[in-house]
Amino acid sequence: QILGEKSSAQASVEKLKKKVAGWEALRPRDFEGQKIRRSRVSEASQKQDSTNEEELMSNLVGGLERGDVTDTQAVMYQAAKVQHLNEIVERTRATEDYYEHAEKGLIGEKEYKKMTPAERAEHLLFNGEAVFKKGGGLSASAMGLHAFINETLIKTLKVDPQTAYTIENDLSNIAEQVDQWTMGQANGTKGDGTMYQRTYLDQQARVRTERSKVDAEKLNRGGNRLSTSTEKWVDPFDFSKGRYTDLNPYRVDELKSNPEQILSFLKRGRYNVSEAQHVVRFNMDVINKVVVPAMRNKGMKEADIKEFLAKMGEIGGATKKGVTRDTADTVRESHELIEQQRKEREKSGKPAIKGQHRGMPGI
């Protein structure tokens, strides 16, 4: 019986050891280290108060060149808080080709070259083409955020992946809080507590789920193009050619699933103007060929579908000729009209408005 009791005690000890080992496995990110890191970043963040994207980009480059992880992280957090995370992500250039693997997420050239043509055809998304090419700028998306973290923290500053993914998760959470959902839900946690970068399809599904928990009017009225779309460079190698947007799958699914509700927001003018502008400028093919057929399948009346398209165009800035104009176009037009009015005033010799000196800006 004594032997039996000893055996039982040993079994209890072994069980406890396994339990402790399990707890240790859940601490790969070093929580004490995280606490110290967050304290340092908090102190550094007090010096980062810029809301200018060019200054933030300059500060980011400075931190990277100095090899200063704390300052670099502080700049990243500030950029995310003032809705400029997309700017520093998009202006970062890839140092290798990146591909999107359906199960592994973003992979680099080395892993890509190890795959057979059959494996590439089966597992790579976007027709197996590189989502980011060496030397080209990134996109405002979870994939872009993944590559950004790989390029800045892991490759340049030699930060260990777990710490880098923790920082990425912070940035993704902040982006979500300021309605830049396109970069939300970027990271996940495995059963053993380690963090990882989510695959494109997993991230899109997670965002769709999280958005379903938010008030519908807030979702459809707030934010901007980055609430619902991925922003990309027209030419990733030449930033001067500008950018465009692609509606994200989670947004297309929302439009397909709740067209009557969204129509009600459009009718009342309680709809995201920025999104409407970018839908009208870049995504009407998706609306017409994907969303409209879904509306018909749900039994939506043709008159309502027509009104949906008309209101989207109206809010999005479409003209009667079907031409769309962005804010830069309308501001430029207003400037030209103001200048024309000034010239007419000077020509007529009429005095400036009371309280102003002639030639002073303003009408």
C-alpha positions in Angstrom: 0.0 0.0 0.0 2.9 2.3 0.8 4.3 1.6 -2.7 0.9 2.4 -4.1 0.7 5.7 -2.3 4.2 6.6 -3.5 3.3 5.7 -7.0 0.2 7.9 -6.7 2.2 10.8 -5.4 4.7 10.4 -8.2 1.8 10.5 -10.7 0.5 13.7 -9.1 4.0 15.3 -9.4 4.3 14.3 -13.0 0.8 15.7 -13.7 1.8 18.9 -12.0 5.0 19.2 -14.0 3.0 18.8 -17.2 0.6 21.5 -16.1 3.4 23.9 -15.3 5.0 23.1 -18.6 1.7 23.9 -20.3 1.7 27.3 -18.5 5.2 28.0 -19.6 4.2 27.2 -23.2 1.6 29.9 -23.0 4.3 32.5 -22.2 6.5 32.6 -25.3 6.2 36.4 -25.7 7.7 37.1 -22.3 5.0 39.1 -20.5 7.6 40.8 -18.2 9.6 41.8 -21.2 6.4 43.1 -22.9 5.7 45.2 -19.8 9.1 46.9 -20.0 8.8 47.4 -23.7 5.4 49.0 -23.5 6.7 51.3 -20.7 9.5 52.5 -22.9 7.3 52.9 -25.9 4.8 54.9 -23.8 7.6 57.3 -22.8 8.8 57.6 -26.4 5.2 58.1 -27.7 5.0 61.3 -25.7 7.5 62.8 -28.2 5.4 61.6 -31.2 2.5 64.0 -31.7 2.7 64.7 -35.4 -0.4 64.2 -37.5 1.4 64.9 -40.8 2.1 61.7 -42.8 5.3 63.0 -44.4 6.8 63.9 -41.0 5.7 60.5 -39.6 7.3 58.7 -42.6 10.5 60.7 -42.0 10.5 59.8 -38.3 9.9 56.2 -39.2 12.9 56.1 -41.5 15.0 57.9 -38.9 14.2 55.3 -36.3 15.0 52.4 -38.7 18.3 54.0 -39.7 19.3 54.4 -36.1 18.2 50.9 -35.3 16.0 52.3 -32.6 13.1 49.8 -32.0 11.4 51.9 -29.3 11.2 55.1 -31.4 10.2 53.2 -34.5 7.4 51.5 -32.6 6.2 54.8 -31.2 6.0 56.3 -34.6 4.0 53.3 -35.9 1.5 53.7 -33.0 1.2 57.4 -33.6 0.6 56.9 -37.3 -2.1 54.3 -36.6 -3.9 56.6 -34.0 -4.1 59.5 -36.5 -5.2 57.3 -39.4 -1.9 57.4 -41.3 -0.9 53.8 -40.8 -1.8 53.2 -44.4 0.6 55.9 -45.5 3.7 54.4 -43.9 2.7 50.9 -44.9 2.0 51.8 -48.5 5.3 53.8 -48.9 7.4 50.9 -47.7 9.0 49.0 -50.5 9.3 45.2 -50.5 12.8 43.8 -50.6 11.6 40.5 -52.1 8.6 39.1 -53.9 5.7 38.1 -51.6 3.0 35.5 -52.4 -0.2 34.7 -50.6 -0.5 31.1 -49.5 -4.1 30.0 -48.6 -2.9 28.1 -45.6 0.4 29.7 -44.6 -0.4 33.4 -45.4 2.3 35.7 -46.8 5.4 33.8 -48.0 8.6 35.1 -49.5 10.7 34.1 -52.5 12.6 31.3 -50.7 9.5 29.4 -49.7 7.9 30.1 -53.1 10.8 28.5 -55.0 10.6 25.4 -52.9 7.0 24.8 -54.1 6.3 22.7 -57.2 4.1 24.1 -60.0 1.3 21.8 -58.8 1.6 23.1 -55.2 1.6 26.7 -56.4 -1.6 26.1 -58.5 -3.3 24.5 -55.6 -2.3 26.7 -52.7 -1.5 30.2 -54.0 -4.2 32.9 -54.2 -4.4 35.6 -56.8 -3.6 33.2 -59.7 -0.2 32.5 -58.2 1.0 36.0 -58.9 3.2 37.9 -56.5 1.0 40.2 -54.3 4.0 42.5 -53.7 7.0 42.6 -56.0 10.6 43.4 -55.0 11.1 47.2 -55.1 7.4 48.0 -55.2 5.2 49.7 -52.6 2.8 47.7 -50.4 -1.0 48.0 -50.1 -3.2 49.2 -47.3 -4.4 45.8 -46.2 -3.6 43.1 -43.7 -1.2 41.5 -46.2 0.4 44.9 -46.6 0.7 45.2 -42.8 2.3 41.7 -42.7 4.9 42.6 -45.2 5.5 46.0 -43.5 6.2 44.3 -40.2 8.5 41.7 -41.9 10.4 44.5 -43.7 10.8 47.0 -40.9 10.8 45.1 -37.6 12.0 41.6 -38.5 14.4 42.2 -41.4 15.7 45.7 -40.6 15.7 45.9 -36.8 16.1 42.1 -36.2 13.1 42.0 -33.8 12.1 38.4 -32.9 8.9 37.4 -34.8 6.8 36.9 -31.6 7.5 40.5 -30.5 7.0 41.8 -34.0 3.6 40.1 -34.3 2.6 41.5 -30.9 3.4 45.0 -32.2 1.5 44.2 -35.4 -1.5 43.1 -33.4 -1.5 46.4 -31.5 -1.4 48.3 -34.8 -4.2 46.2 -36.2 -6.3 46.8 -33.2 -5.7 50.6 -33.3 -6.6 50.6 -37.1 -9.8 48.8 -36.3 -10.6 51.4 -33.6 -10.3 54.2 -36.1 -12.4 52.4 -38.7 -9.5 51.3 -40.9 -11.0 47.8 -41.0 -9.0 46.8 -44.0 -6.0 46.3 -41.6 -8.0 44.9 -38.7 -7.9 41.3 -37.3 -4.4 40.9 -38.8 -3.1 38.5 -36.2 -4.3 35.4 -34.3 -3.1 33.4 -31.3 -2.5 29.6 -31.5 -3.4 27.1 -28.8 0.1 27.3 -27.3 -0.1 31.1 -27.0 2.1 32.0 -29.9 1.0 34.7 -32.3 0.8 34.5 -36.0 -0.1 36.5 -39.1 -3.5 35.5 -40.4 -4.0 34.4 -44.0 -5.9 36.7 -46.3 -9.1 34.7 -46.3 -9.0 34.1 -42.5 -8.5 37.8 -41.9 -11.4 38.8 -44.2 -13.7 36.3 -42.5 -12.7 37.5 -39.1 -13.4 41.2 -40.0 -16.8 40.2 -41.5 -17.6 38.6 -38.1 -16.4 41.5 -36.0 -18.2 44.1 -38.1 -21.5 42.2 -37.7 -21.3 43.0 -34.0 -21.1 46.8 -34.7 -24.1 49.1 -35.1 -25.1 49.0 -38.7 -25.5 52.7 -39.1 -22.1 53.4 -37.6 -20.6 50.9 -39.9 -22.1 52.4 -43.1 -21.7 56.0 -42.1 -18.4 56.2 -40.4 -14.8 55.8 -41.5 -13.5 56.2 -45.1 -12.4 54.1 -48.0 -10.1 52.1 -45.8 -13.2 50.9 -43.8 -14.2 48.7 -46.7 -11.5 48.6 -49.3 -7.8 47.8 -50.0 -5.8 50.7 -51.3 -3.2 49.9 -53.9 -0.7 51.7 -56.1 -1.6 52.1 -59.8 2.1 51.4 -60.4 3.9 50.1 -57.2 7.2 51.2 -58.7 6.1 54.8 -59.4 4.1 56.4 -56.6 3.4 59.5 -58.7 0.8 57.6 -60.7 -1.5 57.5 -57.7 -3.6 54.9 -56.0 -6.9 53.1 -56.4 -9.1 50.9 -54.2 -10.6 47.4 -54.5 -13.7 46.6 -52.4 -12.8 43.9 -49.8 -14.6 40.5 -49.8 -16.1 41.3 -46.4 -17.7 44.5 -47.7 -19.1 42.8 -50.9 -20.6 40.1 -48.7 -22.3 42.9 -46.6 -23.6 44.6 -49.7 -25.0 41.3 -50.9 -26.5 40.3 -47.6 -28.2 43.5 -46.6 -29.0 45.6 -49.7 -32.4 46.9 -48.3 -30.8 48.1 -45.2 -28.0 49.8 -47.1 -30.5 51.4 -49.5 -32.2 52.9 -46.5 -28.9 54.6 -45.4 -28.3 55.8 -49.0 -31.8 57.3 -49.2 -31.3 59.2 -46.0 -27.8 60.4 -46.9 -26.4 58.5 -44.0 -23.7 56.7 -45.9 -19.9 56.8 -46.0 -19.2 59.4 -48.7 -15.6 58.3 -49.1 -16.6 54.7 -49.7 -19.3 55.8 -52.2 -16.7 57.9 -54.1 -14.3 55.0 -54.4 -17.0 52.5 -55.3 -18.2 54.8 -58.1 -14.7 55.5 -59.3 -13.2 52.0 -59.2 -15.7 49.3 -58.3 -18.9 49.7 -60.3 -18.0 46.5 -62.2 -18.1 44.6 -58.9 -21.4 46.2 -57.9 -23.0 45.5 -61.3 -21.7 41.9 -61.8 -21.7 40.6 -58.2 -23.9 42.7 -55.9 -26.8 43.4 -58.3 -27.3 39.7 -59.2 -27.3 38.9 -55.4 -30.0 41.6 -54.9 -32.2 40.0 -57.6 -31.7 36.6 -56.0 -32.9 38.0 -52.7 -36.1 39.2 -54.5 -35.2 42.9 -54.4 -37.5 45.0 -56.6 -35.9 46.4 -59.8 -37.0 49.9 -58.9 -35.1 49.6 -55.6 -32.0 48.2 -57.3 -32.2 51.2 -59.7 -32.5 53.6 -56.8 -29.6 51.9 -55.0 -27.4 52.5 -58.0 -28.6 56.0 -58.5 -28.1 57.0 -54.8 -24.7 55.4 -54.7 -23.7 57.4 -57.8 -25.2 60.6 -56.4 -23.3 60.3 -53.1 -20.2 59.1 -54.9 -20.0 62.1 -57.1 -21.0 60.5 -60.5 -22.1 63.1 -63.2 -24.9 62.6 -65.7 -22.3 61.5 -68.2 -21.1 58.8 -65.8 -17.8 60.6 -65.1 -16.6 60.6 -61.5 -14.6 63.2 -59.7 -12.6 63.0 -56.5 -12.2 65.6 -53.8 -9.1 67.0 -55.5 -11.1 67.6 -58.7 -13.9 69.4 -56.9 -11.5 71.5 -54.8 -9.6 72.5 -58.0 -12.8 73.4 -59.7 -13.8 75.6 -56.7 -10.4 77.3 -56.8 -10.8 78.1 -60.5 -14.3 79.6 -59.9 -12.9 81.7 -57.0 -10.0 82.9 -59.2 -12.4 83.8 -62.0 -14.6 85.8 -59.5 -11.5 87.7 -58.3 -10.5 88.6 -61.8 -14.0 89.8 -62.6 -14.0 91.9 -59.4 -10.6 93.5 -60.2 -11.7 94.1 -63.8 -14.9 95.9 -62.7 -13.1 98.0 -60.1 -15.6 97.0 -57.4 -14.2 97.4 -53.9 -13.5 94.4 -51.8 -16.1 93.3 -49.3 -16.3 95.5 -46.2 -13.7 94.6 -43.7 -11.3 93.3 -46.3 -8.5 94.9 -48.3 -8.6 94.6 -52.1 -6.6 91.7 -53.2 -6.9 89.9 -49.9 -7.8 86.2 -50.4 -11.5 85.5 -50.0 -14.8 86.3 -51.7 
